[in-house]
Amino acid sequence: MPTQEAPVKIRVNNLTKRFGDLTVLNGINFTIKKGELLAIVGPTGCGKTTFLNCLSKLMPATEGEILIDGEEANPRKHNISYVFQEPTCLPWRTVRENVAYGMEIKRIPKRECEERANQIMDLVGLSSCADLYPNQVSASMMQRIAVSRAFAVNPDLLLMDEPYGQLDVKLRYYLEDELVNLWRKLGSTVLFVTHNIEEAVYVAERILVLTNKPTSIKAEIIVDLPRPRNLIDPRFVDLRKQVTELIRWW
């Protein structure tokens, strides 16, 4: 089903978050359709991570609500995966065991866990270090472990908070392609927060541009480009420039 014809997966109503007298999120309203890959961009410190933390219920909202499939967002009920900015590996588990951890929590059968873990490690180049521990691999490797763990559970909703910012350009493009492939295969709903405008245009179907604090939605950009996307396509360049100007001028 084309995304534009899909039902609403996430509905954000008047989402507001305050820390004392500081208003970070200011009455944000929008919807995300089932199977949509949505990117969120904005200036540093505008509240992108706070929004994801509210969505995942790691942090309570001050006002408003976030609904998933018409119900209040609940990580106990909804299949939500979260990839953080910083690596979140468990130091006492091997690379392979870290990749499999989410599947174990979801009680996926052991054989299926092993098959999925092997497949995803092959995709991101972790197979050669599968039996090492996090303190034996590089910081970029640890982030790849975290991304692999999120992919492995086949999530209904995948939250990604600038997951590739610490990775080199070649690996970042590779993982962006794998994200798109996974999204198209599973029909997952993905919220991808990034400060990299080119990355947002490359992966997303739609981009929300946020303002400075108190944060609201400044603009919505539809990315009507075919896949695979070409970074030097004139339309790609135009969209990148459009988003850049929206962030640059306030």
Kinemage of the C-alpha trace (Angstrom):
@kinemage 1
@onewidth
@group {chain A} dominant
@subgroup {mainchain}
@vectorlist {calphas} color= white
{ca met a 1} P 0.000 0.000 0.000
{ca pro a 2} L 1.422 3.448 -0.874
{ca thr a 3} L 2.189 5.388 2.292
{ca gln a 4} L -0.126 8.238 1.321
{ca glu a 5} L -3.032 5.773 1.343
{ca ala a 6} L -2.034 4.063 4.602
{ca pro a 7} L -3.859 4.559 7.911
{ca val a 8} L -2.444 6.790 10.635
{ca lys a 9} L 0.036 4.945 12.854
{ca ile a 10} L 1.071 7.746 15.216
{ca arg a 11} L -0.921 10.787 16.242
{ca val a 12} L 0.741 13.541 18.236
{ca asn a 13} L -1.717 15.901 19.932
{ca asn a 14} L -0.570 19.148 21.575
{ca leu a 15} L 2.701 17.619 22.760
{ca thr a 16} L 4.306 19.983 25.245
{ca lys a 17} L 7.346 19.421 27.438
{ca arg a 18} L 8.590 21.863 30.061
{ca phe a 19} L 11.541 21.696 32.401
{ca gly a 20} L 10.622 24.203 35.074
{ca asp a 21} L 10.197 27.561 33.318
{ca leu a 22} L 11.864 26.299 30.124
{ca thr a 23} L 9.439 25.180 27.413
{ca val a 24} L 11.180 22.767 25.053
{ca leu a 25} L 8.263 21.329 23.044
{ca asn a 26} L 5.423 23.772 22.469
{ca gly a 27} L 2.090 22.217 21.463
{ca ile a 28} L 3.320 19.994 18.619
{ca asn a 29} L 0.651 18.358 16.429
{ca phe a 30} L 1.141 15.958 13.509
{ca thr a 31} L 0.441 12.432 12.329
{ca ile a 32} L 2.611 9.679 10.872
{ca lys a 33} L 1.121 7.054 8.606
{ca lys a 34} L 1.740 3.353 8.936
{ca gly a 35} L 4.902 2.354 7.119
{ca glu a 36} L 6.159 5.917 6.705
{ca leu a 37} L 9.824 6.848 7.006
{ca leu a 38} L 9.814 10.314 8.548
{ca ala a 39} L 12.900 12.418 9.233
{ca ile a 40} L 13.014 15.153 11.837
{ca val a 41} L 15.590 17.929 11.496
{ca gly a 42} L 16.218 21.172 13.305
{ca pro a 43} L 18.883 23.279 14.963
{ca thr a 44} L 21.025 21.768 17.695
{ca gly a 45} L 19.283 21.817 21.058
{ca cys a 46} L 15.792 22.382 19.676
{ca gly a 47} L 14.282 19.295 21.333
{ca lys a 48} L 14.528 16.475 18.801
{ca thr a 49} L 15.829 13.985 21.350
{ca thr a 50} L 13.298 15.181 23.936
{ca phe a 51} L 10.537 14.442 21.454
{ca leu a 52} L 11.783 10.883 20.923
{ca asn a 53} L 12.134 10.375 24.659
{ca cys a 54} L 8.508 11.442 25.132
{ca leu a 55} L 7.376 9.185 22.302
{ca ser a 56} L 9.147 6.173 23.790
{ca lys a 57} L 7.903 7.035 27.295
{ca leu a 58} L 11.423 7.356 28.627
{ca met a 59} L 10.262 10.836 29.611
{ca pro a 60} L 6.709 11.966 30.484
{ca ala a 61} L 5.152 14.799 28.494
{ca thr a 62} L 3.949 17.872 30.397
{ca glu a 63} L 0.828 18.169 28.253
{ca gly a 64} L -0.715 16.423 25.273
{ca glu a 65} L -0.636 12.833 24.146
{ca ile a 66} L 1.069 10.470 21.712
{ca leu a 67} L -1.118 7.719 20.291
{ca ile a 68} L 0.108 4.604 18.514
{ca asp a 69} L -2.638 2.739 16.642
{ca gly a 70} L -5.187 4.860 18.511
{ca glu a 71} L -3.843 3.986 21.962
{ca glu a 72} L -1.551 5.859 24.314
{ca ala a 73} L 2.056 5.002 23.456
{ca asn a 74} L 3.168 2.126 25.693
{ca pro a 75} L 6.466 0.271 25.204
{ca arg a 76} L 5.022 -2.732 27.065
{ca lys a 77} L 2.347 -3.077 24.408
{ca his a 78} L 3.876 -1.595 21.275
{ca asn a 79} L 6.915 -3.056 19.518
{ca ile a 80} L 9.250 -0.056 19.772
{ca ser a 81} L 12.996 -0.056 19.133
{ca tyr a 82} L 15.254 2.892 19.940
{ca val a 83} L 18.736 3.597 18.610
{ca phe a 84} L 20.404 6.303 20.696
{ca gln a 85} L 23.102 8.805 19.728
{ca glu a 86} L 25.677 7.068 21.906
{ca pro a 87} L 26.409 3.332 21.808
{ca thr a 88} L 24.396 1.354 24.352
{ca cys a 89} L 26.178 -1.987 24.375
{ca leu a 90} L 26.119 -4.247 27.422
{ca pro a 91} L 29.806 -4.675 28.317
{ca trp a 92} L 29.418 -8.184 29.757
{ca arg a 93} L 27.893 -9.566 26.546
{ca thr a 94} L 29.706 -10.367 23.309
{ca val a 95} L 28.890 -8.607 20.058
{ca arg a 96} L 26.677 -11.534 19.047
{ca glu a 97} L 24.912 -11.564 22.421
{ca asn a 98} L 24.347 -7.798 22.269
{ca val a 99} L 22.754 -8.079 18.824
{ca ala a 100} L 20.483 -10.867 20.103
{ca tyr a 101} L 19.523 -9.137 23.358
{ca gly a 102} L 16.328 -7.469 22.130
{ca met a 103} L 15.134 -10.702 20.572
{ca glu a 104} L 15.724 -12.527 23.853
{ca ile a 105} L 13.643 -9.927 25.716
{ca lys a 106} L 10.847 -10.472 23.182
{ca arg a 107} L 11.148 -14.261 23.695
{ca ile a 108} L 11.904 -15.023 20.057
{ca pro a 109} L 12.881 -18.719 19.688
{ca lys a 110} L 16.608 -19.363 20.094
{ca arg a 111} L 17.146 -20.740 16.587
{ca glu a 112} L 15.421 -17.755 15.005
{ca cys a 113} L 17.472 -15.411 17.220
{ca glu a 114} L 20.673 -16.999 15.976
{ca glu a 115} L 19.611 -16.809 12.325
{ca arg a 116} L 18.550 -13.173 12.546
{ca ala a 117} L 21.667 -12.180 14.486
{ca asn a 118} L 23.935 -13.823 11.930
{ca gln a 119} L 22.079 -12.199 9.051
{ca ile a 120} L 22.189 -8.689 10.484
{ca met a 121} L 25.837 -9.008 11.522
{ca asp a 122} L 26.672 -9.978 7.956
{ca leu a 123} L 24.813 -6.907 6.673
{ca val a 124} L 26.753 -4.454 8.823
{ca gly a 125} L 30.127 -6.190 8.817
{ca leu a 126} L 30.182 -7.461 12.403
{ca ser a 127} L 30.583 -11.196 11.767
{ca ser a 128} L 34.364 -11.131 12.133
{ca cys a 129} L 34.096 -9.713 15.664
{ca ala a 130} L 30.984 -11.580 16.808
{ca asp a 131} L 32.745 -13.215 19.772
{ca leu a 132} L 34.532 -10.090 21.002
{ca tyr a 133} L 33.310 -7.809 23.791
{ca pro a 134} L 32.439 -4.111 23.395
{ca asn a 135} L 35.698 -2.956 25.004
{ca gln a 136} L 37.554 -4.842 22.261
{ca val a 137} L 35.962 -2.985 19.351
{ca ser a 138} L 35.895 0.641 18.191
{ca ala a 139} L 33.256 3.236 19.072
{ca ser a 140} L 31.869 3.052 15.539
{ca met a 141} L 31.598 -0.729 15.851
{ca met a 142} L 29.638 -0.312 19.092
{ca gln a 143} L 27.132 1.952 17.346
{ca arg a 144} L 26.772 -0.622 14.575
{ca ile a 145} L 25.977 -3.196 17.272
{ca ala a 146} L 23.217 -0.957 18.632
{ca val a 147} L 21.765 -0.427 15.151
{ca ser a 148} L 21.920 -4.154 14.459
{ca arg a 149} L 20.113 -4.946 17.715
{ca ala a 150} L 17.280 -2.579 16.775
{ca phe a 151} L 16.985 -4.003 13.251
{ca ala a 152} L 17.017 -7.597 14.480
{ca val a 153} L 13.690 -7.399 16.324
{ca asn a 154} L 11.777 -6.336 13.163
{ca pro a 155} L 10.151 -3.430 15.007
{ca asp a 156} L 6.770 -1.914 14.203
{ca leu a 157} L 8.177 1.464 15.231
{ca leu a 158} L 11.868 2.266 14.977
{ca leu a 159} L 13.119 5.441 16.655
{ca met a 160} L 16.582 6.536 15.530
{ca asp a 161} L 18.324 9.467 17.202
{ca glu a 162} L 21.226 10.577 14.971
{ca pro a 163} L 22.466 6.984 14.881
{ca tyr a 164} L 25.131 7.403 12.205
{ca gly a 165} L 26.691 10.686 13.303
{ca gln a 166} L 29.870 9.001 14.592
{ca leu a 167} L 30.378 6.762 11.573
{ca asp a 168} L 32.524 7.370 8.514
{ca val a 169} L 30.858 8.487 5.295
{ca lys a 170} L 31.129 5.165 3.449
{ca leu a 171} L 29.652 3.153 6.310
{ca arg a 172} L 26.944 5.748 6.912
{ca tyr a 173} L 25.727 5.509 3.316
{ca tyr a 174} L 25.814 1.725 3.527
{ca leu a 175} L 23.708 1.673 6.692
{ca glu a 176} L 21.309 4.265 5.304
{ca asp a 177} L 20.707 1.951 2.352
{ca glu a 178} L 20.191 -0.991 4.706
{ca leu a 179} L 17.724 1.067 6.745
{ca val a 180} L 15.725 1.833 3.603
{ca asn a 181} L 15.863 -1.824 2.523
{ca leu a 182} L 14.665 -2.978 5.935
{ca trp a 183} L 11.904 -0.384 5.996
{ca arg a 184} L 10.646 -1.402 2.552
{ca lys a 185} L 10.786 -5.102 3.380
{ca leu a 186} L 9.060 -4.967 6.783
{ca gly a 187} L 6.770 -1.990 6.315
{ca ser a 188} L 8.001 -0.543 9.608
{ca thr a 189} L 7.219 2.991 10.712
{ca val a 190} L 10.495 4.849 11.225
{ca leu a 191} L 11.239 8.183 12.906
{ca phe a 192} L 14.733 9.222 11.970
{ca val a 193} L 16.215 12.212 13.787
{ca thr a 194} L 19.313 13.688 12.181
{ca his a 195} L 21.281 16.922 11.975
{ca asn a 196} L 22.538 15.873 8.534
{ca ile a 197} L 20.204 17.410 5.949
{ca glu a 198} L 21.567 15.337 3.071
{ca glu a 199} L 20.916 12.195 5.111
{ca ala a 200} L 17.315 13.267 5.773
{ca val a 201} L 16.624 13.838 2.071
{ca tyr a 202} L 18.335 10.561 1.194
{ca val a 203} L 16.275 8.292 3.476
{ca ala a 204} L 12.936 9.975 4.191
{ca glu a 205} L 9.575 10.215 2.495
{ca arg a 206} L 8.756 13.316 4.492
{ca ile a 207} L 10.791 15.751 6.585
{ca leu a 208} L 9.581 17.815 9.523
{ca val a 209} L 11.662 20.924 10.183
{ca leu a 210} L 11.600 22.111 13.789
{ca thr a 211} L 12.137 25.645 15.100
{ca asn a 212} L 14.369 26.731 17.941
{ca lys a 213} L 12.993 26.464 21.482
{ca pro a 214} L 10.167 26.702 22.350
{ca thr a 215} L 9.995 24.117 19.593
{ca ser a 216} L 7.186 23.792 17.088
{ca ile a 217} L 6.986 22.509 13.523
{ca lys a 218} L 8.229 25.149 11.081
{ca ala a 219} L 7.634 23.248 7.851
{ca glu a 220} L 6.806 19.887 6.302
{ca ile a 221} L 8.713 18.808 3.201
{ca ile a 222} L 7.517 15.935 1.005
{ca val a 223} L 10.463 14.070 -0.514
{ca asp a 224} L 8.976 12.941 -3.821
{ca leu a 225} L 12.087 11.234 -5.198
{ca pro a 226} L 12.404 7.731 -6.636
{ca arg a 227} L 14.627 5.118 -4.985
{ca pro a 228} L 17.503 4.528 -5.053
{ca arg a 229} L 18.201 8.243 -4.681
{ca asn a 230} L 20.916 10.096 -6.503
{ca leu a 231} L 22.728 12.758 -4.482
{ca ile a 232} L 23.546 14.784 -7.596
{ca asp a 233} L 20.034 14.686 -9.048
{ca pro a 234} L 18.917 18.334 -9.474
{ca arg a 235} L 15.699 17.659 -7.554
{ca phe a 236} L 17.673 16.112 -4.678
{ca val a 237} L 19.939 19.163 -4.591
{ca asp a 238} L 16.910 21.486 -4.609
{ca leu a 239} L 15.258 19.684 -1.699
{ca arg a 240} L 18.486 19.721 0.303
{ca lys a 241} L 18.813 23.454 -0.297
{ca gln a 242} L 15.173 24.042 0.675
{ca val a 243} L 15.573 22.263 4.018
{ca thr a 244} L 18.907 24.000 4.646
{ca glu a 245} L 17.366 27.417 4.144
{ca leu a 246} L 14.495 26.578 6.500
{ca ile a 247} L 16.957 25.701 9.245
{ca arg a 248} L 19.357 28.545 8.526
{ca trp a 249} L 16.910 31.437 8.584
{ca trp a 250} L 14.660 31.992 11.595
